């Protein structure tokens, strides 16, 4: 099918879909969750063959996908997310409204939660936008099966036929969708190169559109002195599990481990290397990611400024073993290639000579999804500068925990300054993700009968609104 026809259908469906009531859209999202859950067995079977991911991980991801859909259903049923504002004297009322057809690119490393019916699609549909999905070539059969579940939900919920569409094919098709004049926004999770290309296409349009891309993060972890003295063995086990989780193919994988030069930090590194050595090699998602990981890992392990702490076992197939390298703070500050993300089970330990150098290492990094601090109360009192700095570095700051694992909840921020994402004001996980697909619209001097329900005088949905500078239902 031609791109023009697909986008025409998306635009026509939007004119109908944006007028659906929140309760109708919520029932639609619930129906998608039910249809996906009902297909769990076949989805796990097919996705396992396409991605090499284990059954437990895939079932958990299907559960997360269903949870996301139902979370957005609950959000829009309650209704206050539209941020309704009313100023009665001048007769001005404002609320958030959907932008139009949205293009969603499936992610390679999450065949369910960040792909066809993942967070981008769920949040866009909740907002009232129609969606065109570009299925990821690494798990296309899985993507099509999930789309079948969406189609069944469309029929059950009496939604416009083309509320959601699915396309496959070349890179050029994705480009054409982004460049099409009916597209109003883009959701993407993937490489820095891919995200930058989409941004360039979107900016080159006659009418530029936003691209909400999650792209690159090394997720630095700071190990403060007292924590290392008291918890080194525990921390080594925690981070060995984090580095190797899912063969390291998480955007929140801890790629940099930062501490002060000390016997305690050295001992931690050796404990971590020993823990990594006990883990089993794992298969990566596909050949492209495997090849990219090997190249990136070799770039670090063969660098003159690094020391290998855990030499990976070289496998003949696409399985990988974890690796760990070390360098000094001074070397890290002068070698920009050591700052680049290595997507897979690998981490680099950085030993800094003092607090000033440690802060300089953190300041030298670009934007991140996460940054973490391993600390005791005594550490936190003495190292407040680290916490203060990290609020400018990443979207999520973690105290005494590994960054892998992103809770799907209202308070979550899965985003960060460039190049972690293209717009640090937004998140791709949690209910706030809906804000990417809406814009504020102001109604002035409208009669009540012509206003959306959310702005009518009697507030039929009973939502929270800011009326003459006072929040009220």
N, C-alpha and C positions, 0 to 999 in steps of 0.2 A: 504494500500500500504506500502511496506517495505521502511525503511529509505534509504537503499542503492539505491533503484530505484529512489526515490525522489531526492536525491542528485546527482545521475548520470544525471538525466534529467535537473537539475539546472545547472550542469557543461556544458552539451552539449548546452543548451540554451545560456549560457554566451558566448561561443565561437562565436555565431552569434550576440547576442545582443550588445556586446561590440564594434562591427564593425558598428553599426548603426550610422547615422549622427546625430549631435545634433538636427537638425530640426525635424528628425523623432522621436527621443525620446521626444522632446517637444510636438509634436502633440499627442503622446501616453499619456503623463501626462495630457494634456488638455482633452483628451477623457475620461480618468478615472474620472476627475472632473465633466465632463458633465454627465456621466452615474450615478455617485453617486447623483448628484443634481436631476436628473430625477426620482430617486427612493426615494426622501426625505419622502414622506408620509408614505410609508410602513416601511422605516427605522426608522422613529420616533415612529411609532406604536409598532414595535417589540422591539426596544431598550428601550422604556418606560416601557414595561412589564418586561424586563430582568434586568433593572438597577435601577428602581424607580426614574429616573431623569425626570424632568418636560419637557414638549414639547418645551418651549422657550429655555431652555438650550440645548436640543438636536438639534434643528434647528440651533442655533448659532454655535454649534460644527460642524455640517455638512458644514455650510458656511465656517468655518475656515479650514476644511479639504480640501475643493475645492480650497480655496485661497492658501493654502500651495502648492498644486500640481501645480497650475498655476504660482506661484512664482518661483518654481524650473524650470518650463518650460521656463519662461522668462530669468532666469539665464543662462541656457545652450544655448538658442538661441543667446544671446549676446556673450557668449563664453570665456570671459576673465578669468573666474574662474579657468581655467586649469593652470594658473600661468606659462605661457610659458616663457622660458629664453633661449637666444641665445648668444653664444660667437663665433663670426665669425672666428677669427684668428685660434683658435685650432679646429674649426669645431665641437663644442659641443652644443647640444640642449637638453632642459629638459622640461617636462610637467607632470601634474598629470594624472594618468590613473587608471581605476577601478581595484579593487583587485580580484573580483570573486564572487561566490555565498555568500549571506548574510542571516543570520537567524534573523528574527524579532519576538519578543514576544509581543503580544498584551497586553495593560495595562487594568487593571480592572476599573479605575476611569475615563477613557476617551474612550468610545466605538468607537469613530471615529477618533479624532485628534491624538491620540497616539496608535492607534491599527492597524487594517488591512491595511488601506490605509493612515495611519497617517504619521507623519514627518519622521520616520525612513525609511519606505517603499518609500516615495516620494523622499527623498534625495538619497537613494541607487539606485533607478531606474534612477534618473537624472545623477548620476555618471557613469552609464553604467553597474551596477552590477545587477545580477538576485537575486530574493528574495524568500525565503521560510518562510511563515508566520505560527507561532504557535498561533492559535486562543485562546483567553482567555475563560476559561470554564464558567465565570460569564455571558458572553453575546455571546454565540456561534452562536445562530441563526442570530444575528445582524452581526457578523463577516462573516458568510457564505453569507449573502445577499450583503455585500460590496464586497466580493470576486467575486460574480457573476457580479457585475459592472466592476471589473477589467478584468474579462475574456471577457466581451463584448468589452471592449476597446482594448484588445489584438487582437481580431479578426478584429475589424475595422481598426486598425493601422498596420495590417500585421506583428505583432511582433512574435517572436518564441513562440510556444504554452506554453512552460513551463518557460517563463520569470518570472512569479509569480506563486507560488504554495501555497496551504493552507492545513495545517494538524490540526487535533484535537486529543484529547486523553490525555493520562496520562503524568505525570511528566517525566517518563522514555523516552518518545518519544522526549521531548525537550532536554533531556540530550544526547540522541543518535544523534540528529541533530548537536548539538554543538561539539560533539566528532568526527563527521564524517570528514575524511581527506579532503573532497572537500569544507567544510565550511571555509570561510576566515574572517568572522567577525560576531559579534552579537550585536543586539540592544535590550535593555531591559528597561522597566520602571516598578518598583514595589518595593517590600520589600528589606530591607538590607539583610535578610537571603537568599532570592532568588537570588539576584545579586551576593552575595559572592559565592553561590554554582556554578553559571554559570562561574564565574571567575576561580574557582578551576578546573572545568572540562576543560576549555579552556587552562589553564596552564599545565594540566596533559597530553595533547595531545603530540604525537611525534613532531608535529609542532605546537607550541602554537599560538593562535590567539587572537586579542584584543576583549574585551567585553566592549561595551560602555553602561554602566548601570547607570540609575538614581535611587537612592535608599532611601535616608533619609535626611531630613532637618527640623530643628525647626525654621528657619527664624527669628532670633532675631530682635526686633524693639527697638531702643533707643529713649527715650523721654527726650529731654533736657529741662532744667529748664524754660527758657523764653517761649518756645512753650507751656509748660503746663500751665503757668500763663495766657497766652493770648488765648489759643485755646482748653482748656480741654473738653468742651462740644462737640465741633465739632469733635475732635479726638475720643471721646468715640463713637459717632455715626458711624464714619468711620470704626473703628476697630470692632465694634459689627457686622457690615455688612460683614467685611472681614473674621472674625472668623467663621461665620455661612454660608458663601457662599458655596453652594453645599454640605451642611451638613458637612462642614469642610474638605471635601475629595479632597483637592488640595495639591499638593506637596509644594506649596508656602504659605500654611496657617501660619499666624503669631503665633507661639507656645510659644514664650518668649517675654515679655514686660518688658523692663529694664529702670529703672530711679533712681534718687537719693531719699533717704528718705526725705520727705517733705510733708507739708500739700497739696501742689498742686498735687503731685503724688498720695497721698491717695485719694484726691477728684476725680481725674481722674479714679481711680480703681472703686470707688463707682458709678460714672456715667456710666462707662462701664458695671458694673454688672446690673444696672438698665436697660440699653439699651438691654442687652442680655436677661433679663427677659421678655421683650416684644416680643421677636421673637418666632415664632411657631416651635414646634418640627418637625423634618424632617426624612424621611426614608433614611437609608444608602443603599449603593449599593447592598450589599448581606450579608448573615448571618455571613460569616467569618470576614468581615471587622467590622461588628457591634460588634461581640464578642471580637475582638481584641481591639476595641476602649473602650469598657466597662472595660476590664481588665486594659488597660493603664491608663484610667481616674481614676479608683479606686486606682491604685498604687500611683498616685499623691495626690488625695483628702484625702486618709487615711494616708498619710505620716505624721510623727510626726512634721516635720519641715514646714508644710504648713498650711495655714488658708484658709478655703473655703469662697469665696466672693459671688459666685453664685452657689447655690446647684441645680444640675439638677433635673428636674422632672423625676421620674422613670416610664418608659412606659412598658407595657406588651408585645408589639409587637417590631418590629425592628426600631421604631422611636427613635430619640435621641433629647434631649434638650441640649443647650450649658452649659458649666461650666467654672468657672474662679476661680483660686486659687492664693495665694500670699505666698511669702517666702522672707527671707532676702538674701542679697548678700553673707554673711558669710556662711549661711546654704547651699546655692546653690553650693558654691565652695567645700564643703565637702561631698555632697551627689550626687554621680555620677548618680543615678537612676533618678534624677530630670532633667537630661540633655537629656534623651531619648525621641524620638518623640512619641507623642500621635496623631494618625492619625484620626482626626475628629474635631468637634466643641468645642475645649478646648484650653485654654491658661493659662500660668503661669506668674504672675507679680513678678518681682524681685526688691526689694528696696535695693539700695546700700548706704553705709554710706558716701562715698565720691567718687571723680573721680578715685582715685587709685583702689578702689574696683570695680567700674564699669568696668574699663579697664581689671581688672583681670578676671571678669566674662566673658567678651567677649573672652579673650585669652584662657579661659578654654574650649571653645567650639571647636568641630571638624568642618570640612568643611561644608559649607552651600550653598544652591542655591541662597538665597537672604539674605541681611541684610539691614535694613532701619533706617533712622534717621529722627525724627520729630524735626525741629529746625527753629529758626529765624536767621536772619543775625547776630544778637548779639551772639546767641548760637554758630554759626559756627566759629566765630572769637575766641571764648574762648575754643572751644572743637575740634580743628583741629586734635588732637591725635586720636579721635574716627574715623574720616574719614580715616585717614592714616591706622589705624588698620584694618578697614573693607575691604580695598582692598586686604588684605591677607586672609580674612576669607571666602569670597563668590564670586560667579561669577557675581552677579548683585547687585549694591548698589542703593538704592532708597531714594531720598530726598523728605520728605513731601508727601508720598503716601503709600498706603497699598500694600503689595507684591503680593496679589492674582491678577491674570490676567497677562498673558504673551503675549506681543505683538509679532505677527509673522512678523519679518522684518529683514533686513540685519544686523543691528547693535546688535540684541538681543544675549545675552549669557544666555542660560538656562543650566547651569552646575556649577561646583564648586569643590573645593578640597574634597577628600574622607572624609566621606562616602556619601556626596551629590551625587557624581558620581565617577566612577572608573578612570576617566582621566580628570583632570581640564583644559586641553588644548583644549577641544572640547565642542561644544554646541549641544543639540538635537532639538533646535528651531532656525529658521532663516536660511538664505542661507548658512552660514558657516557650517551647519550640514553636508553638502556634503563631507567635508574633512575627515570624518570618514571612507569613503568607497573607498579611493583612496591612491595611493602611487606615489612618484616621480620616473620617468623613464628617463634615460639619453640616448640620441642617439649620437654616436661619429663617425664622418667621413662618414655619410650616404649620398647617393645621394638624391637630392631633391625629386625625384619621389617616393622614398620609405618611405618618412617621413609622419607622420600624417599631415593633413591640417594645424593644429595649429602651426606647426613648419616649414612649407614650406617657401621658400624665399619670395614669393609674398604675403603671409598672406591672403589667399582667404577669410577668414571670417572677416577680418578687426578688429581682437581682439587686445587688449592692450598686448604688450609683452615687456620684458626687453631685449633689444638688445644692446650688448656691454655696459651694465650698464646705458642705457638710455631708459626710458619708451616711447614707440611709437606705433602707429597703422600702 
